[in-house]
Amino acid sequence: MIASIKRAYLYVVKGIAPQQVKAEISYLLPSERLAEKKIIVTGGGRGLGLAMARRFVAEGADVLICGRDEERLKDSAKKIGAKYLALDVTDAGDFDSFIDEADKKLGGLDCLVNNAGISLHEGNVFNVTPEQFDLQIATNLRGSYFLAQKFAERLRRSGSAGNILFISSERGSYVDDLPYGITKAAINSLVQGLAARLIKYSIRVNALAPGVTTSDMTGFKEDGNLLCHYNITHRVYLPDEVAEIATFLLSDASRCLNGQILVCNEGKSINYHWK
């Protein structure tokens, strides 16, 4: 619905005729790149989280997805061959017990993917309420912060190497007056701070910062029109192509990468002078 409204606006106000855009994407064949990895994915019941979890399973990982909707998690986990646990990332008081239970279910812990997040699309600062602000801070930043803290502490105590991947956004590369963009800019700072702090414990920390990707949050659907005039190549991105990059970052092939924020938007956020 959101995408359709935007296309109608562009046609009526700016005279940009509707177009049908599809994507031709190439993927690496599964090759056990994540064999024996034990991976937690927050917000894993749908969207990008589910796409990443599915790809990780295909690459040989043992995956646990989590989120608030237990029925959705159960169904998604069954479809992709993963485990699941209910978790509300806004309730940091549950993180110790969650890490304990995830450790038991997976038989160890290697990787955490902090993917859970929300955007309330307020438009500008004048439309933001304290409740909207607090919910996005609690979900996108506070939850990710303290779950990463508990996860890293578990690895540090056990002396195990590990990997934490945050899902940021291209919005974190720009100035912003909305809570969503502010949380993603903060995530980018946190990623580099944690990377510098934790590498001595053999824990790597990186982030993916996708452009507009098909999801319930953006209103674009994978099997629909991918046209997006404000993206550099006029299309939105598919969860599976972002999941491909996530797989690389969690694999041992990326061991020399730490504190990196990989922006997946074909260069849209590059500040070139002829823009």
Beta strands, then each sheet from edge to edge (+ up, - down):
strand 1: 38-42
strand 2: 62-67
strand 3: 83-86
strand 4: 111-114
strand 5: 162-167
strand 6: 203-210
strand 7: 261-264
sheet 1: 3+ 2+ 1+ 4+ 5+ 6+ 7+
end
